[in-house]
Amino acid sequence: MSSFAETSTIALFCILGVTIISVVRKRGRNALPLLLPPGPPPLPVLGNALDVKPDEPWISYTEWGATYGDLIYSRVLNLDIIVINSEDVAKALLEKRSHNYSDRPFRSVNELVGLSFVSALLGYGDTWRMHRRILHQAFRPAASITYLPTQLRKARELLINLHGFPEDYEAHLQLFSASIIMSIVYGYTTAPRNDHLVNVVERAATVVTKVVSPERAALLASFPALKSIPSWFPGVSFQREVVECRKYTAEMVEAPFKYVQDRMASGTAVRSMVSEAVKQGGEVADPLRCEAIKGVSATAFLAGAETTTSALLNFVLAMVLNPQIQQRAQEEIDAIVGTDRLPTFDDRDSLPFVEAVIRETLRWHPVLPLGLAHATTNSDVFGGYIIPKGATVIANAWAMSRNEAKYPNASDFNPDRWLNADGNLIDEKPDFAFGFGRRFCVGRHLAEASLWSAITSMLSIFNFIKSEEFEPKWTYGAASRPVPFPCRIRPRSPGMTLETLTQMVQAETAA
């Protein structure tokens, strides 16, 4: 062997040795010869930052699954990202090993943008447990039943708004979703149109979904100096978004809570989650618990209003694109309910196809395509692969919704997926829409009931009609909803005037 070749070989082994030592030290690995899960090869420093579609990372992760499987490793700068593309793996890790997968990443970023109050983003610990207890008390199944009359009443108000101003359907759906949460959480009655507090949460939700993402968190974690660049600096739109986000989220936290405080002080407060939690057991809550109540209530407001609105917009879009499915659901309602009254929750068990439509709405286009990221408390081993401590773990709901083995022709809106040969509902539901493990959505029962009340009410009265050809598109960010699309909303019956509908709603209320 020549001296040059020998020297090159020694240098190569030295480089490999240094690299291996660096990797082991960085990951904090033990001596076991375990590998990271498979994934796309990373670039130096950047990792896989350039491999991910910035607007639709869930699409990139799903495409990777065809090559690398259901458990994928990627890296963005110095952030380890584990992507889970199947429900089975998600349940195996996030539920059966929930003690290790219940933390949240990005805490410094959440504080930076003013989201440290959000219960769903808190680290796994005592503060989160306090928030969870308050949420569970308000939204457990037994409590959720007491909100059904409110949800029906708000659904009837939605019908009247849609009849009067059908072109503003998106605003009406937003108001419906927000008004339910505002009533339950704060005892607040929203204005029929342009409610100030509803506008506050809508602005906050819009900004939040743009600002928070694993890729952006990785960038800030790797280059903390970016946080200090002034918002006026050319090209730094993120800082301007941060300022905007902090402004709107602060208003969203403080304004409705002060509303309850003022009415409690004057003796005019109605029963609500906040008023009950503040004076639990007859004693006024201490400052620490009050801050928790404030954060919990704002979380319910932000999450509940945004996700329910997005799901309802997906439903309307699905009906516009699939008139035959809309007609079939209406025929079922007519057969069970008739046309002289509106559906109530007593009819729910007798409307399996409508229930299947709701399940398919949640599956067809998940509102949170990547859910909310988890983080590992300690290193773990699964399927022969090591999952590093502190890794960001993403349950890719989009990939789960596009599982062709489970949902053939997954891009099609097909409620029959949820029915057996006899037309009865199967036991399975699109659980991935509500998260996994100890961090699953505690408001699931409330959300499903809100969707049912709105969807059955709308189907009983209106047809949703495509007014022109268009290509469906969705917004990007942590949450996704349809981009405004052309839609004509017309009463199914020519005799269903606004006056007739109002009389029907009033008669129901009087009864």
C-alpha positions in Angstrom: 0.0 0.0 0.0 1.4 3.4 -0.9 2.1 5.9 1.8 -0.6 8.2 0.3 -3.2 5.5 0.4 -2.2 4.4 3.9 -2.4 8.0 5.1 -5.8 8.5 3.5 -7.1 5.3 5.1 -5.9 6.4 8.5 -7.5 9.8 8.0 -10.7 8.2 6.9 -10.9 6.0 10.0 -10.1 9.0 12.2 -12.9 11.0 10.6 -15.3 8.1 11.0 -14.3 7.7 14.6 -14.7 11.3 15.4 -18.1 11.3 13.7 -19.3 8.3 15.6 -18.1 9.7 18.9 -19.9 13.0 18.2 -23.1 11.3 17.3 -23.0 9.1 20.4 -22.3 12.1 22.6 -25.0 14.2 20.9 -27.7 11.6 21.2 -26.6 10.4 24.7 -26.8 6.8 23.5 -25.8 3.7 25.4 -23.4 1.1 24.0 -26.0 -0.9 22.3 -25.6 -1.1 18.5 -29.0 0.5 17.8 -29.9 2.6 14.8 -32.2 5.5 14.4 -35.4 4.7 12.5 -35.0 5.0 8.7 -35.5 8.3 7.0 -34.3 10.6 4.2 -30.6 11.3 4.2 -29.9 14.7 5.9 -27.7 17.5 4.6 -24.9 18.8 6.8 -26.2 21.4 9.4 -29.6 21.8 7.7 -30.6 18.2 8.1 -33.9 17.5 6.2 -35.1 21.1 6.3 -35.1 21.4 2.5 -36.9 18.0 2.1 -40.1 19.1 3.7 -42.8 21.1 2.0 -43.0 24.3 4.1 -46.7 24.7 3.6 -47.7 21.0 3.8 -45.2 19.1 5.8 -47.7 16.3 6.4 -47.6 15.6 2.6 -43.8 15.2 2.7 -44.0 12.9 5.8 -46.7 10.8 4.1 -44.6 10.4 0.9 -41.6 9.4 3.0 -43.7 6.6 4.5 -43.8 4.8 1.1 -40.0 4.5 1.2 -39.2 4.4 4.9 -42.2 2.9 6.6 -44.5 3.9 9.5 -41.7 5.1 11.8 -39.4 7.7 10.3 -36.5 9.8 11.6 -35.6 13.2 10.2 -33.6 16.1 11.5 -34.2 19.8 11.1 -31.0 21.7 12.2 -30.4 20.2 15.7 -34.0 19.0 16.2 -34.7 15.3 16.2 -38.1 14.6 14.6 -39.8 11.2 14.8 -42.7 10.9 12.4 -45.4 8.2 13.1 -47.5 7.4 10.0 -49.8 4.7 11.4 -52.4 4.4 14.1 -51.0 1.1 15.3 -47.5 2.6 16.0 -49.0 5.8 17.4 -51.1 3.7 19.9 -48.1 1.5 20.7 -45.9 4.5 21.6 -48.2 7.4 22.6 -50.7 5.3 24.5 -49.1 2.1 25.8 -45.9 4.0 26.6 -47.6 7.3 27.5 -45.3 7.9 30.5 -42.5 8.6 28.1 -44.4 10.4 25.3 -46.7 12.9 27.1 -44.3 15.9 27.1 -44.5 18.8 24.6 -41.6 20.4 22.7 -41.0 24.0 21.7 -41.6 25.6 25.2 -39.3 28.6 24.5 -41.1 29.2 21.2 -44.5 29.0 22.9 -43.4 31.6 25.5 -42.0 33.8 22.8 -45.3 34.0 20.9 -47.4 34.3 24.0 -48.8 30.8 24.1 -47.4 29.7 27.4 -51.0 29.7 28.8 -52.3 27.0 26.4 -53.0 23.8 28.2 -52.4 21.6 25.2 -48.9 23.0 24.8 -47.8 22.8 28.5 -45.0 20.4 29.4 -46.0 17.2 31.2 -46.0 18.2 34.9 -48.0 19.6 37.8 -49.2 22.7 36.0 -50.5 20.6 33.1 -52.2 18.2 35.6 -54.0 21.2 37.3 -55.2 22.4 33.8 -56.3 18.9 32.9 -58.4 18.5 36.1 -60.2 21.7 35.4 -60.8 20.7 31.8 -62.0 17.2 32.7 -64.4 18.6 35.3 -66.0 20.8 32.6 -65.9 18.5 29.6 -66.1 14.9 30.9 -68.9 12.9 29.3 -71.4 13.4 32.1 -70.9 17.1 32.1 -71.0 17.3 28.2 -74.6 16.0 28.3 -75.7 19.1 30.1 -74.6 21.3 27.2 -76.8 19.6 24.6 -79.6 22.1 24.9 -77.1 25.0 24.4 -75.7 23.3 21.3 -79.2 22.8 19.8 -80.1 26.4 20.5 -77.0 27.7 18.8 -77.6 25.3 15.8 -81.0 26.9 15.4 -79.5 30.4 15.4 -77.1 29.2 12.8 -80.0 28.2 10.6 -81.6 31.6 10.8 -78.2 33.3 10.1 -77.6 31.1 7.0 -81.1 31.8 5.7 -80.8 35.5 6.1 -77.2 35.9 4.9 -76.1 32.7 3.1 -73.1 34.3 1.4 -71.5 34.8 4.9 -71.6 31.1 5.7 -68.0 31.0 6.9 -68.7 33.8 9.4 -71.9 32.0 10.6 -70.1 28.8 11.2 -67.4 30.6 13.1 -70.0 32.3 15.2 -71.8 29.0 15.9 -68.6 27.3 17.1 -67.4 30.2 19.2 -70.8 31.0 20.7 -71.1 27.5 22.1 -67.6 27.7 23.8 -68.3 31.2 25.0 -71.6 30.2 26.6 -70.2 27.1 28.3 -66.9 28.5 29.4 -67.7 32.2 30.2 -71.5 32.3 30.3 -71.3 34.9 27.5 -74.0 35.4 24.9 -72.6 36.4 21.5 -74.0 39.0 19.3 -75.8 37.7 16.2 -73.1 39.3 13.9 -69.6 40.8 14.4 -69.2 39.9 18.0 -66.1 41.5 19.4 -64.8 38.5 21.4 -65.5 36.1 18.5 -63.4 38.4 16.3 -60.6 38.3 18.9 -60.4 34.5 18.9 -60.6 34.4 15.1 -57.6 36.8 14.8 -55.6 34.9 17.4 -56.3 31.5 15.8 -55.3 32.8 12.4 -51.9 34.1 13.6 -51.2 31.1 16.0 -51.6 28.5 13.2 -49.1 30.5 11.1 -46.5 31.0 13.8 -46.2 27.6 15.5 -44.5 24.8 13.6 -41.7 22.2 14.3 -39.6 23.7 11.5 -39.8 27.2 12.9 -39.2 26.0 16.4 -36.0 24.2 15.2 -34.8 27.4 13.5 -35.2 29.4 16.7 -33.7 26.7 18.9 -30.6 26.5 16.7 -30.3 30.3 16.2 -31.6 32.0 19.4 -30.3 35.3 18.2 -33.2 35.4 15.7 -35.5 36.1 18.7 -33.6 39.4 19.3 -33.8 40.8 15.7 -36.2 43.8 15.8 -39.5 43.4 14.1 -38.8 46.4 11.8 -35.7 44.7 10.3 -36.2 44.1 6.6 -37.2 40.5 5.7 -38.0 39.4 9.2 -41.7 38.7 8.9 -41.6 36.2 11.8 -40.9 38.9 14.4 -43.8 40.9 13.2 -46.0 37.8 13.4 -44.7 37.2 17.0 -45.7 40.8 18.1 -49.1 40.3 16.5 -49.6 36.9 18.1 -48.7 38.1 21.6 -51.1 41.0 21.2 -54.1 38.9 20.1 -53.5 36.0 22.5 -53.2 38.3 25.5 -56.5 40.0 24.6 -58.1 36.6 24.1 -56.9 35.5 27.6 -57.8 38.6 29.5 -61.0 40.1 28.0 -63.5 37.2 28.5 -62.1 36.3 31.9 -62.5 40.0 33.0 -66.1 39.7 31.7 -66.8 36.9 34.2 -65.0 38.7 37.0 -67.0 41.8 36.5 -70.3 39.9 36.5 -69.4 37.9 39.5 -68.6 41.1 41.4 -71.9 42.6 40.4 -73.8 39.4 41.2 -75.1 39.0 37.6 -72.8 36.1 36.5 -74.5 33.0 35.0 -73.2 29.6 35.6 -70.1 28.8 33.5 -66.9 26.8 33.7 -65.0 29.9 34.8 -67.5 31.0 37.5 -67.7 27.4 38.9 -64.0 26.9 38.9 -63.2 30.2 40.5 -65.5 29.6 43.4 -65.1 25.8 43.7 -66.4 24.6 47.1 -67.5 28.1 47.9 -64.0 29.4 48.3 -62.4 31.9 45.9 -59.5 30.4 44.0 -56.0 31.4 44.9 -53.9 33.4 42.4 -52.1 30.3 41.0 -55.4 28.5 40.4 -56.9 31.6 38.9 -54.1 31.8 36.4 -54.7 28.1 35.5 -58.4 28.8 35.1 -57.6 31.7 32.8 -55.3 29.6 30.7 -57.7 26.7 30.6 -60.7 28.8 29.5 -58.7 30.6 26.8 -57.4 27.2 25.6 -61.0 25.9 25.3 -62.0 29.1 23.5 -59.1 28.9 21.0 -59.1 25.2 20.3 -62.8 24.5 20.4 -63.8 27.4 18.1 -61.1 26.9 15.5 -61.3 23.2 15.1 -65.1 23.0 15.1 -65.4 25.7 12.5 -62.8 24.1 10.3 -64.6 20.7 10.5 -67.9 22.3 9.6 -66.3 24.0 6.6 -65.0 20.7 5.4 -68.5 19.3 5.8 -70.0 22.1 3.6 -67.3 21.6 1.0 -67.9 17.8 1.0 -71.7 18.4 0.4 -71.0 20.8 -2.4 -68.7 18.3 -4.1 -71.0 15.3 -3.4 -74.6 16.2 -3.9 -75.7 12.5 -4.0 -74.3 12.0 -0.4 -76.1 15.1 0.7 -79.4 13.9 -0.7 -79.0 10.4 0.9 -78.4 12.0 4.3 -81.4 14.3 3.9 -83.6 11.4 2.9 -82.6 9.6 6.2 -83.4 12.7 8.2 -86.8 13.1 6.4 -87.7 9.4 7.1 -86.9 9.6 10.8 -87.6 13.3 11.7 -90.1 14.3 9.1 -90.3 17.9 7.7 -92.4 19.6 10.4 -89.8 19.7 13.1 -86.0 19.9 13.4 -83.7 17.0 14.5 -82.9 16.7 18.2 -80.4 14.5 20.0 -83.1 12.0 20.7 -82.9 11.2 17.0 -79.2 10.6 16.9 -79.2 6.8 17.3 -81.7 6.5 14.4 -79.5 8.4 11.9 -76.5 6.1 11.2 -75.8 7.5 7.8 -75.6 11.1 9.2 -73.3 9.8 11.8 -71.2 8.2 9.1 -71.1 11.6 7.3 -69.7 13.2 10.4 -67.0 10.5 10.9 -66.0 10.8 7.2 -65.8 14.6 7.6 -63.2 14.1 10.4 -61.3 11.6 8.3 -61.5 13.2 4.9 -59.4 16.2 5.7 -58.0 16.2 9.3 -58.3 19.7 10.8 -54.9 19.2 12.6 -53.0 17.2 9.9 -50.0 16.6 12.3 -51.9 16.8 15.5 -49.9 18.4 18.3 -46.3 17.3 18.7 -45.3 15.1 21.6 -41.8 14.9 23.1 -39.9 12.0 24.6 -38.9 12.2 28.3 -36.2 9.5 27.9 -34.7 7.5 25.1 -36.7 4.6 24.0 -36.3 1.5 21.8 -39.1 0.4 19.5 -38.9 -2.2 16.7 -35.1 -2.4 17.1 -34.7 1.4 16.6 -33.7 4.0 19.1 -35.9 7.0 19.7 -33.7 9.8 21.3 -34.5 11.6 24.5 -36.0 15.0 23.8 -37.1 14.1 20.3 -40.1 15.7 18.8 -42.7 13.0 18.0 -45.3 13.8 15.4 -48.4 11.6 14.9 -49.1 12.2 11.2 -52.9 12.2 11.2 -52.9 13.0 7.5 -51.0 9.7 6.7 -53.4 7.8 8.9 -56.4 9.3 7.1 -54.8 8.2 3.7 -54.1 4.6 4.7 -55.3 2.9 1.5 -55.4 -0.5 3.1 -57.9 0.8 5.6 -59.6 3.5 3.6 -59.6 2.5 -0.1 -59.7 5.5 -2.5 -58.9 7.6 0.6 -59.2 10.9 -1.2 -62.9 10.2 -1.9 -65.5 11.4 0.6 -67.3 8.1 1.3 -69.4 7.7 4.5 -70.1 4.1 3.7 -66.6 3.3 5.2 -68.2 3.6 8.6 -71.2 1.3 7.9 -71.5 -2.5 7.7 -73.5 -4.4 5.1 -76.7 -3.9 7.2 -76.3 -0.2 7.2 -75.3 0.0 10.8 -72.3 1.9 12.2 -69.2 -0.1 12.8 -67.4 0.3 16.1 -64.4 2.1 14.7 -64.0 5.9 14.6 -61.4 8.3 13.2 -59.7 8.5 16.7 -56.6 10.0 15.2 -58.5 13.3 14.8 -58.5 13.8 18.6 -54.9 12.9 19.5 -53.4 10.0 21.4 -52.5 8.9 24.9 -52.7 11.3 27.9 -52.8 14.3 25.6 -55.9 13.3 23.7 -58.5 16.0 23.3 -60.6 16.2 26.5 -63.3 18.2 24.6 -64.0 15.4 22.1 -67.5 14.7 23.3 -68.5 18.3 23.2 -66.9 18.7 19.7 -68.8 15.7 18.3 -72.1 16.9 19.7 -71.5 20.4 18.3 -70.8 18.9 14.8 -73.9 16.7 15.0 -76.3 19.5 16.1 -75.0 21.8 13.3 -74.8 19.2 10.5 -78.2 17.6 11.1 -79.9 21.0 11.4 -78.3 22.3 8.2 -79.1 19.1 6.3 -82.7 19.2 7.3 -83.3 22.8 6.0 -80.7 23.6 3.3 -79.2 22.3 0.1 -75.5 23.2 -0.4 -75.0 23.7 -4.1 -71.9 24.2 -6.3 -72.4 27.5 -8.0 -69.3 27.2 -10.3 -66.4 24.9 -11.0 -63.5 25.3 -8.7 -60.4 23.4 -7.4 -60.7 22.8 -3.6 -57.8 24.2 -1.6 -57.0 24.3 2.0 -55.1 26.8 4.2 -51.7 25.9 5.7 -50.3 25.9 9.2 -50.8 23.9 12.4 -54.6 23.8 11.6 -56.0 23.5 8.1 -59.4 24.6 6.7 -60.9 25.0 3.2 -60.0 28.2 1.4 -63.3 30.1 0.7 -65.1 28.4 -2.1 -68.2 29.3 -4.2 -71.4 27.9 -2.6 -75.1 28.6 -2.9 -77.1 27.8 0.1 -80.8 27.4 -0.6 -83.8 26.1 1.5 -84.8 22.7 0.5 -88.5 23.6 0.6 -89.7 26.7 -1.4 -92.1 27.4 1.5 -89.3 27.6 4.1 -89.1 31.4 4.3 -87.1 33.2 7.0 -90.4 33.9 8.8 -91.4 30.2 8.6 -88.0 29.0 9.9 -88.1 31.5 12.8 -91.6 30.4 13.8 -90.4 26.7 13.7 -87.4 27.5 16.0 -89.6 29.6 18.3 -92.2 26.8 18.6 -89.5 24.4 19.5 -88.1 26.7 22.1 -91.5 27.2 23.6 -92.1 23.5 23.8 
